[in-house]
Amino acid sequence: MIEIVCHHEVAQLPLGRSGKIPVLMYGASPPRQGTGSIGRPVVAAVRRLGVPAHAVAFDFLTIAMAVTAADTFVNRAKASDGWAREFRVSVSLDNPAPWVSIKHLLEKALNFLSGDTWNFQFSGGGPTIPEPQIRGRLTSLDGHDCASLFSGGLDSSIGALDLLSKGRRPVLISHAYRGDSDKQAVIRSYLPSDISQFSAIANPVSKLDESNDVQMRTRSFNFIAYGALVAATMAKREAAMRPVDLFVPENGLIALNPPLTFRRIGSLSTRTTHPYFLALIEEIFAAVKIPVRIMNPYSLKTKGEMILGCSDRDNLLRFAARTVSCGKWKRTNIQCGKCVPCLIRRASFHAAGVKDETKYSPLGTDLTALLDSNALKDDLMAMILASNRLSTTQVRRWIPNSGPLPSTRIERDKLLQVATRGMNEVKSYLHSQRLLG
């Protein structure tokens, strides 16, 4: 078991030693060898809201920073089975009381999200909400009524367009990773209304002997925490403290994250939008009184159906090719065209009858040629195998492998149906490329 000890004061951090990693919370850099730091840019982003943040939601953000630190600084390859790590995370919070009684829910949610074992210890004396910035460039919450996750991808872009067309005014919530912010700025320029964007980067930095983990399956937990902080702060400004909507736009197939073959732990990089995980986070919010309601309006739609049903479709088609679905694009500054998200993306354009003008890597442009390369064809072959076993019986056995489904038959069947329709979009696309018999 690895112990991660997080505190915002250097003097309160223990010495680093085998099995223990001290992390300076909201620090600019690690204070000494054998330590790490995380979250300094996040504090600046919170201050730019120009109003005091919601205190409990800020403690949730601090927890999310600690989770990201653990996930980054402990390489998964060092686990006994090469996958599941065991964490004991000690976090100092401004008010630990609400979190002590529900730590089992946090542990349960993160166990599901990352496949690791998590154990939390909460104590007081942690960072308080940052003093609001009153001058300079601010992230205005005025005139906004909700928050929506915005990555610059196709789904989140459709989410923003649909909300605006319905008269909603979302604050867009984004990670400011290098390259992502440029893509997001391009997409924002096409939106029909000027709306605020909260953008931050966790910036984990280490002076450890071990290399960082590159899979970062909990990175999107920060995404939820950013959104919750903004939405809860919006609710705080209202006397009634009504819950504010946090939209998590994700098509139903990717949200369910079904493993495409029996040897795969998961076909995609995250389970953050799985209905089971979102339900756990909502349960946590209710228990600690964070006034945020999480909503995924596309949980029962395929990606192709999202394109077809977009309420501002003409505008969407002007920039759809510039959105990013690929998780590997930053390595080469071009979408690979052959990973699972890219294949679902290509299938969605085909299903919607829209020409896909996305620029893909030359290695992924011709999918037929991939079948001759053992090094490049893994995701494509998994999609082919999954498409070939799309019987009703197989789907009922296959989809629940991604995580628990609702107990009621009606709700469970709706999720099975959207996964089936999503995979049928992929199957139809593979047929069109002469990759299926």
N, C-alpha and C positions, 0 to 999 in steps of 0.2 A: 504493500500500500504506500502511495506517495502522499505526503502531507503538504498542502499549499496554505501558507499563512499570509493573509492579506491585511494590510493596515496602511493608513494614509500618512502616518508619522514614522520617519526613519528610525527614531529611537525605540519604537515599539516592535520593530521587526527582529526576530531571532536571527542568530547566525545560521547561514546556510550550511547544511551538512547532508550526508547521504540519506536519501529518503525524505528530505524536507526542503521546500523551495519558498523562501520569503519573497513576497511581491509588494512593491510600493504602489498602493492604490492611488490612481489619479496622479502618478508621478511622471515627470518628463523623461527620466532615465533611471536605470538600476543604480542604487546607491553604492554598490560594491560587488566584487566578484562573487558569483554563486547566488545572485538575486535577479529578480525581474521587476519590470514596471509596466503599468498599463493605464490608459484612460485619460491622459492629460488633454488631448484634443476634445474629448467628450465634455469635460468641464467647461471649456470655452464655448462649445455649442449650446450647452444648457444655459450659460450666462446670456447668450445672445437671444434667448426667448424674451428678455426684457422684463420678465415678471418672476416672482418666486415660484420655483417648481413645486409640484406636489411631493410632500415629504416621503410618504410611503413608496410612491413610484420611484423616487430617487434611490431609496434603499434597494428596491428591486433592480434598478440599473447597476448599483454597486455589486449586487449578487451576480448579475450577468457578466460584469467585468471580471469577477473572480473565476467564474466558469470558463470564460474565454482564456484567461491566463493559464488555468490548469490544462485545458484542452490544447493550448499552444505549446506550453513549455515541457510537457511530458509526451515524448514520442511514443505513438501507438506501437511501433515496432518493438519496443522494450517490454511490452506486456508478455506474460508467460505463454499466451496462445497467439501472440502477434496481433491481437485485436482489442480485447476488453481490459481496460486499465481499472485500477482501484484507487479512488481518490478520497482523502479526508480534507475537506476545505474549511478552514477557519476564517471567518469574515467578521470584521468589526463594522457595525452599523450604527446609525444615529439612534434608531429605536428598534432593538432586536426583538422586543416582546411579541409583536404579531407574527414573527417568522418562526419562533421557536416551536410553537404548537402545530405548525403546518409544514415543518421541514420534511416530513415523510412524503408529502405531496410533491415538493420540489425534487426530492430524490427520485421519486417514481417517474416524474415527467422527464428528467434528464437521463435516467437509465434507459428509457424508451428512445429518447432522441439520439443519444450517442452510442448506446450499446455498452457503456461503462458502468461501474458501480460507484455511486456518489454517496458521501456522507458529509453533512454540513454541521458545523458548530458556529453559533452566532454569539457575539458579545457586543457590549456597548462601547461608547467612546469612538465611534466611527465618523466618517465625513458627514458634515451637514450640507444642506442644499447650498449651492454656490450663490454668492451675491449677484443679483441680476445686473447685466450691463445696461447702462442708461444712454449711452451715446454710441455713435458709429453705426455699423451695419447690423441691424437686428432682424430676427425671424419673427415677423409679426403674426400674432394669433387673431388679431382683429378681423372680423368678417368671415371667419372660418368656423365650420360646425362639426368637423370630423377629421380623422387622420387616415392616411392610406399608405401602405408600404409601396415604395417605388424604387425599383432596381434599374429601370431602363430596359427591362425585358418586355416581351410582347404581352404577357398577361397583365403585368402591373400598369402598362400603358393603356390597355383596354379598360382596366379598372378606373384609371383617372378620367378617361374620356367619358365613360358611362356615368360616373358620379357628377361630372360637370354638366352633362346633358340633362341630368335630373334636377339641376339647380342646387346641388350640394357644393360645398366649398372645402375640399380636403387640404390639410397640410400634408405635403408629400414627405415621406420618411425614407431616408436613404443612407446607405453606407457610402462614405467618401473615399473608397479605395482608389488608388492611382489608376487612371484610365476610366473607371466607372463614372466618375463625376463628369467627365467630358461627354460621355455617351448620354448621360442623364440630361445634361444641358441642351444637347441637340434635340432630344425628345420633348423637353419642356418648351422649346421654342415653337413647337407645332401645336401645343395645347391652346384651346380657344380662349383661355382666361389666365390672367397672371395670378398665381397662387403661391403661397409660401412653401419653402422646403427646409426641413430640418435635416442636416447632413453632418455626420460625424464618423470618426474612425477610432477604433479601440487602441490601435498602435501598441501592441504588446512588444516589448523589447527585453532581451535577456542578456545576462552575463553568465551563462551557464555553459558547462562543458558539453551538454547534449545538444543535438540539433533540434529545431522546432518541428512539431508535427505539421504536415502539409495538408492533411485531410480536413481538419477543422470542422467536424460535423456539428458543433454547437455554435458556430459563428452566427447563424441566423437567429439564435436565441437573443443575441444583442439587438437584432432587427426588431423583434417583438418588444424588447425592453425600451428601445428608443421610442417606438410608437406609443407604448403605454405611458411613458413619461409625458409626451406631448399631449396625448388625449386626456390624461388625468389632470394635467395642468390647465387645460381648457375647461374641464368640468369644475375645477377649483374656483374659477373666476365667476361661476354662476352660484347664486345663493342657494338654489335648490340642490346643487351637486348631483344633477342627473347624470347617469352614465353617458359618456361620449363614445361614438362608434369608432373602432379601429378596424379598417378594412384590410384584409389579407388576400389579395387577388391571386388565385392559383387555380388552374384547371383541375378537374376531379381526378384525372389519371395520375398526374404528378403528385397531387396531394396525397393520394393513397400509397404511392411509392411501392407498388408490388414488385417483389423480386422476380426477375424475368426468367431465371432458370433456378433449378433446385440447389445449385452450388453457390449461388449469389446471396450474400447477406442482404443486400439492397441494391436496386438498380439505379438509384439516384443518390445524390450527395447529401440529402437532408430529409428528415421526417417532420420538419417544423410545421407544415400545414396539414398533417394528417389529422382527421377529425378527432381521434382519441387524444392526441397531444394538445390540440386547441381546447378541448373540453377540460383537460387537466389544468391548463393555464387559467381558464375562466373560473374554475373552482378555486384556484389560488387567489385570484383577484377578489372574488366574493368574500373569501375568508379574511383577507387582510384589509378589505375595504378600499381597493383601488377602483375608482368609478369608471371602468372601461368595459365596453362590450365588444368582443371580437367577432367579426363577421367575414365569412368567405362567400360572397354571392355566386361564386362559380364552382362550388364544390360538386354540383350535379351537372356541370357542363364540360364537354371536351374542349380541347384547344381550338379545334376547327369550328365548333359551335360558338365559341367566344368570338372568333373573327366574324362569322356570319351574323351573330346577334349584336355586334357592337352598335350602339346607338349613334355613333358618329363615324360610320364606316368609311365614308369618303375621305375624311381627314386621316383616319387610321392608315389607309392604303397609301397615303402620301409619304409616310415615314416607317411603315412596318418593316421594311428591309433593313432599316438602321437600328432596330431593336436588337438586343442580345439575349440569346437563350443558352449559349454554350458556356460551360463552366471552365473551359480551357483556353478561351480566346486570348487572355492576356499574355500567354507564353509567346504567341506569334502575332498578336494584334489582328487576328482573323478567326472567325468561327470555324471549328474543325469540320463540321458537316457530318460527322460519323459517330459522335457520342449519343447517348440515349436522349438527352434534351434536344440535340440538333435533329435527330431522326423524328422525334415527336413534332418538332417545329415544322419540318419539311412536310410531314404527313398532314399537318393542320392546314397549311396553304393549299395542298392538293384537295383536301376534303371541302374546303371553302370555295374551291374553284378559282383561286387567286394565284396568279403567277408569282412564284417565289423568286424575288430579285436579290435575295441575300447573297453576299459574296462569301463563299466557303473556301476553305483551304483546298488547293489542288489535290491533296492526298485524299480528301473526302468528297470531292465533286462527283467522281465516277464510282458509285457504290458497287457496281459489278466487279470492278477491278480490285476492290478490297478483299473479295473472297479468295484471292490468290496470295494474300499476305497474312500469315499467322499472327504477326505482330500488330496488325491494324484492324482486324475483322471482329474482335471480341464482342463489342456492343452490337454490331450488325447481326452477328450470328445469334446472339441472345434474343434480339427482336424477331428474327426469323423463327426460331424455336418457339417463342411465346405465341407468335401469330398462328403457328400451326396447331396449337392445342387450345383453340378458343371455343371449345364446346361449353355448354352451360354447366355441365358437371365439373369440368376442370376449373372453370372460373370460380365456382363456389368453394372449391378446395384451395385455389391458388391465391386469390385476393386477400383472404384473412391472414395469410402468412406475413403481411406487412404490418399487422397490428390489430388490436381488438376493434370490432365493428359494433354499431348500435345493437342493443338487445332486441329491439322490436323488428319484426320481420319486414314491415313496410320500409323503414328507414334503411335497413341493411340491404334490401333488394335494390333500392335507388342507387346506392353506392356501387353495388355489383354491376348494375346496368351501365353507369357512366364509365366504369373501368372497361367494360366490354365494348362500349361504343368507341372509347378512346383507342383501344387496341385494334378495333376494326378499321379505324382511320389509318393506323399504321399498316395494317394488313393490305388495305386497298392501295396505299402508296407503294408498298413493296411489290405488289402485283404489277403496278404501272411501270415499275423499273425492271420488271422481269426477274425478280429475285425470289418469287414464289411460284410454284408449279400450279 
